[in-house]
Amino acid sequence: MKRILLLAGLLVLGLGLGLTQGSQARLRVAHLSPDAPAVDVWVNGVRVLSRVSYKNVGAYLNVRGGVNQVWVMPAGQVTPRLIDTRVTLEAGRSYTVAAVGFAKDVQARLFLDEIAAPPEGSASVRLVHASPDAPPVDAVLSGEQPLLLRNNLKFGEATPYVAIPARGYPVEVRPTGTATAALNLPEVRLEAGRVYSVFVVGSVAANSLEAVLVLDNPLTGGQ
């Protein structure tokens, strides 16, 4: 399936009182489980997001640096806890905690995000493998001068960020060791000064593979 969605979190929301800027980390939540219901998200015993649907990547939340407890539960319920995990966050850094996998064994994966603007005229991009039944893949920015972001990228892993000239790029996601694209995006347009994540989501068996393009540095305005 050749489809890409563009999402951007435009707000940073504060959790808890008494946090100073130097003690805060930023955390956003991504619902990437293709057959899981809408969910509520709790951080440190406080419900921070309600009815988060599949393919939604939320705005960054200001949370305390250090250990934070994250619960993910079906919307409007307090049981079962689909995810019950502790994440350790460094103050001053930004993170995504993603709910990945099929609903029967959904799990949390934590990714360190980059929000600093890339060099002038460039954009930064990474790709995250979040399709639970897809094999390891090679992520390629194709075109006249193909750029391999990473080969043998396994489920739940992310490529490093790569700074490249800002423009449109065809993107191919190929099962490792093959030249056939499992997901072919004719053009992913990247703007100068921006940082992006491309989440590959969906199910091979359901023929629902697609990409969700997310802006990682909406607050910097590319500065």
N, C-alpha and C positions, 0 to 999 in steps of 0.2 A: 504494500500500500504506500503510495507516494503522498504523504500528508505531513504538514508541519504546523504546529501551533506556536504562537508567540505570546509569552506571558511575561509580565513585569510586576514585581512587588513595588508599589510606589510609596509605602509608608514604613516607618519603623515604630513599633509599638513598645511601650515600656512595661515591664513586669516587676512588680514589687516596689516598695518604697525604700529610700535611703541608699539607692545605688548611685555611686558617683561614676562619671564617665570613664575614669581610669579602671574601674572594677568591672565594667560590663563587657560581655561578649554579645554577638548577634547570632540569632538562630532562626532559621526558617524551616518549615515542614513541607515535604512533598509527598503527595498521595500518588504512588506509582504502581499500586497493586491492581491488576486489570479486572479482577473479579470480586474485589472487596467492596463492601457498601460504603456510603458516605460515613465519615467518622468525625468524632470530636477529639480534640487534642488538648491534653493537660500537661502543664509544666510546673513542677514543684507543688503539686496539689491544687493548682488553679487552672480552670478551663480557659484556654486562650483562643481556641478556634472551634467553631461549630459547623457541622454539616459540610466538612471538606470533601469534595467529590474527587473521583479519579482524574488524574492528570492536572490537578490543581497544585501549584507551588505558591505557598503563601508569602506574605511580606515578612521581612526580618523583624524579629522580636528582640528587644533588649533584655538580656537575662544576666544573671551573675556569672562572673568567671568562676571556674572550678567545676564541681560536680553538680549536674542538674538531672532531676528525675523526669522522664518523659513517658506519658501513658497515651495510648491511642485506643479508643473504644468506639463501637458502633454508635452512630449519631443518636443522641437522646438517651443513651444507656450508660450505666456505670459498670456493667459486666457484659461480656468478658473483656479482659484487657488483651486486645489483639497484639499490642506491643507494650512491654513494661521494661524499660531499659534506663540505665544511667549513662549520661554522656559527659565527658570531661572537656571543658571548653576553656581556651586561653583568653584572658581578658584582652580586648582590643582586636580580636580576630572574628571572622564571620564563617558560619557553618550552615550546611544543609543536612538535616536528618530526614532520610527518605524511607517511606514504608514501601518495601519491594517484596516480590514473590507473590504466589497465589494465596488466596485468603486462608486456605487451610494451614499454611505455614509461613505467613507473612512475617517479615523480619525488618529490623532497622539497620540502615547503613548510614554512617556519618561521613560527610565530605567537608574538607576545608575549602572555603571559597576564597576567590581573589576578587577584591573590589577596587584595587588601585588601578588608575587609568593606564593603559599601555602607551608606548611611545607615540608621538604625534603622527597622525595619518594611519595609525594601526588600530586593529581590534584584537582582543584576546578571546580564544574559544577553547573549550574542552568538550569531550563527549563522554557520557555516562551510559553504561550498559545496564539497563533496568528491565530487560525482557526475560522473564524467568525460564522460558523454555527455548530460548535461542542459544546456539552454541557460541563458543568464543569467536570473536569477530576481529577483522581488520577495519579500522576507521580511516577513510581516505578523503581528503579534499581533492577532488579530481579536477580535470580540465587540462589545459596545455602543459602545465607543470604540476603533476600530482604531488601532494604532500601527505605522507603517511603520519597520522597523528599517533597511532600505536597499533602494533599487531598483537594478535592473541589476547584481546581484551575480554575478560571473563565477566559473567553476570555479577553485578554488584561492584564493579570496578569503574574507575574514571581515568581518562587520559590526563596527562599534565596539560595545563594551559599553554597555548602556543600563540604568540603575537604575530600577526600577519597583516599585510596591507588591507585596509578596509575596502571591501567591495562585495559583490555576490560570488558565491562559490557553489559549484555542484558538490554534493556530499554523497559518498557511497559507503554503505556498511556491508561488508562481505564476510561470509563465514571464512575463518582463517584457513589459508591454503587454497582458496578458490579465487577465480576471477569474476564470479557471478555475484551481483549485488542482491542481497536480501532486502535492502531498503535503499532506494535511489531517490535523492532529493535534487531536483533540477537546479534549484538555486536557493541558497541560504544567504540572505543579505546581512552583512555585518557593517555597522556604522563605526566611524572613527571615534576613539575614546571610550568605547563600550567593551564590556566583558560579558561573555555569554557561556551558558551551558546548554548543550544539546542532549536531552534525555531520550534515549531510544527505549520505547515502551511498547506494551501490547504483547500478543502471543503469536508465536509461529503457527501453532496448531489451529488457532482461530482465524488465521490470516488477517491479523489486526495490527501488525507492526506499523508504527508511526514514530514521528519525532516531535518532541516538545522543546521549542527554543525558548530559553529563559534568560532574561537580562539580570546579570549578577550585581551590577553596580548602578542601579537607578538613581541613588541619592547623590552620586558624585557629579551627575550631569556631564560625564565625560571629562571632568576636570581633574 
